[in-house]
Amino acid sequence: MTQRITVPFEGEGSGAGELTWGQFAAWRSMQVVEATEWAGGTMPLAAGTTVRDVVTTLGFIMSRHQSLRTRLRPAGDGPPEQVLSSSGAITLEVYDDDGDPEALAATIRARYEAAPWDPYTDWPVRMAVVADAQDPGRALWFVALYCHMVIDGYGFEALIADLANLDTATGRHLAPVAGVQPLELAAAQQGPAARRAHQASLRYWEKQLRAIEPRRFPVELTPQPERWCEATLSSPATHLALAAVAARAKVHSGTILLAAYAVMLGRLSGHPVGAFRIVVSNRFRPGFAESVSNLAQAGLAVIDTGGCTFDEAVARTFKSQLTAGMYAYYHPRDLWALVARVGAERGVDLDTGCYFNDRRRFAAQVPALDVPAPARITAALAGSALRWGPSSDEWDATCFLHVDAAVDAVELTWRVDTAAVSPTMVETCLRGIESLIVTAALDPAPSGPAATVAGPDAGVPVAAVPAG
């Protein structure tokens, strides 16, 4: 590192108040896993970008968005309060290029993600720039991380969109700040409209919690030495096949992936009806679309894939997603208490830890310009690649499927608790999702049955996966 630049900022608003529902969930998650979750990453900068431009940008976003000026303070025996500062200063780190600015930026990012973060004293932003060693004023690569406590993926997109309101030459703000702010939202969540939405959500969740199977995978397995493992399938064929199925089904590609995931989990567990925690942006609510904050919450989609074609499973999934989105606005503290109470009344330990998160967001909604030919989809199967990620004992959900966009491919990363899902089941699930979607794309008629097939051992695949 060559220098640390102090960047002052000043913006509207100050004060303290309760946490928003999104902040509360992120705070509690950090307590449970004993780690901080970050959004952001690295990127190359356009030719001509200077270190001074990055300084201006950092000052702009800190001055403009109240969430980035928010820290915590203790509040007795309960959860902490959020504290908004009207002014302050933050540090931008500048590093000399060592010949590989991309690799250096990745190293800085990894260090930022691993370094301790104190929510009571530290700002929730970490930023650095890699500069040209021969021309120190010239910026090459950029590193920016934002604590999930104050921003979610959709809020990150809102932050990027708002950069259009910065005049980089003068630092002037070209438009007023849009979207609800955290302190304002926390107050609104105490009001009657939010409380009605909260109560409606809890009623929906309680109805589903009383009906679902208590364990997603009924057979308890001997966990691996490092209990949580993950694998990623990079699939060009799935990327192409999704376009064909989406054109026929008239739904977003994320719905198709969730349907295939539901079918495969039905086959692996022996239960065709499954509950899935899906990420709901809540951005459709008034004033939320442009807010740079954490608004996303987990909805509960209950999907029945028994006795139906794959196309019918997709239609059922779409309806379940819509319903889950309607009832994903609640105080997580009360939801957690509800799950515990219903489990106690049923005499079971309810497992609601099956997650699906399509991180492509807007990209999942964009229709394809054309439908790929069947031969092209089939040929792309040769490009599929499965790689295993690191295992760990860091606490996580029962199973969590992440969907990411890659160059001309879809990447499916499934992280699982090996006390419920074996490594063999991981590969079967990921390749089965690909096979289901490719098979559906190659058959212009309604797809074949997606019904669950029971098997004698839930620790191994319980149904044959149709070949793509």
C-alpha positions, 0 to 999 in steps of 0.5 A: 500500500502506498497511501491512505487517503482520508475522505470527508463526507457530509449528508442529510439526516442524523439520529438513532432508532430501532433496526429495520427488519432487514438490518435485524436479520443481518445482525442476527445472522452475523451473531449466529455464524460469527462472520460478516457478510459483504456485497461488492467485489472488484472491477477494472476501471475505464481508461483515464480514471484517476485516483481522484475520481475514486475519491470523489465517488467515495465521498459522493456515496457516503454523503448521499446514502444514509445506510452507508453512514449508519453504525450500531450502538448497544441498547440494553439487553435487547438488539442494538439500535442503528445510529445515523451520522450526518458527517464523518471521514472514511479511508481509501487505500491506494496500492501500487500495481505489482504487474498484475492489478487484477490479482492484487485487487482480488487479494485486497478483496479477500483480506477485506472480507476476512478482516474483523468488522466492528459494527459499533465503530467501523463504517460499513464500507471498505474501498481500495484502488490499485494505481499505476506504479509509474503514474500514481494518479492513474487508477487501474482496478477498484475494490469495494465491499459493503456490509450486508447489514446496510445493503442487499444485492438489489440495493447494490444495483440501486447504488450503481444506478445512482452514480449517474447523478454524480458530476465527476468533474465537480462532485456536484449531485445532479438529482435528489436522493430517491428511495426510503432511508433506514431510519425512516423505514424503521419508523414506518415498520412500527406503523399500522400498514407494516404491522398488517403486512407483518401479521398477514405474513405470519398467518401464511407462514403458520399455515405452511409450517403446520402442513410441511414435512418437518425434515426436508431429508428424512434420513440423518446421515453421518456428516463429513469431517468438515460438515458443510460442503459445496460444488458448482456446476457450470453449464452452457447447456442450461443457459441455452435450454432456459431460453427455450423453456422460458419462451414456451412457459412465458416465465423468468428463467429463475422460476424454471431453475427453482422448479427443477431444483424442487423436482430433484429435491423431491426425488432425493428426499422422497417428499414431492412437496417441499418448502423453499426459502427464496430471496424476495427483494420487496422492491415492489413496495412503494418507495423501495425500488431505488433505496440503497439499503437492505430490504430483501427477506426470505419468503416461503415457497411451498412447491408440489412436484408430485404427479405432474409434467415438468411444465406443470411443475414450472407453472406451480412454482411460478404461483408459489413464488408469487404467493411467497413474495406477498408474504415476505415482509415481517419482523424476523424476530417474531417469525423465529418465535413462530417457527419454534412454537409451531415445532413445539406444538407439532412435537418436531424440530422444523427444518426450514433451511432449504434456500434458493437464491438467484443472484442474477437478479435482472438477468434472470428476467431478460427474455432471450433474443432467439430460441437456440436450436436443439442441436446447439443445446445438445452440443453445449452439454460437452462444456458442462464442468463440475468443481468442488468448493471448499468444505468447512465447519462454518454453520450454514443452512441444510442446503442452499442453491445459488445461481450465478451468471457466467460467460454463456453459462449458468453456474449452480452452486449447492452448499449442503449440510452433509448430515442431511445431503451426501456428496453423491446427492450433491452431484446428482442434484446439480446434474439432474437440474441440468438434465431436466431443463435440457430435456424440457427444451428439446421436447416441444411437447409438454415435458414428461412426468416429474413425479417423485420416485421413492427409494430404499435409501435416502442417502443415495439417489432415489430416481434415475435422472433422464439423460440430456 
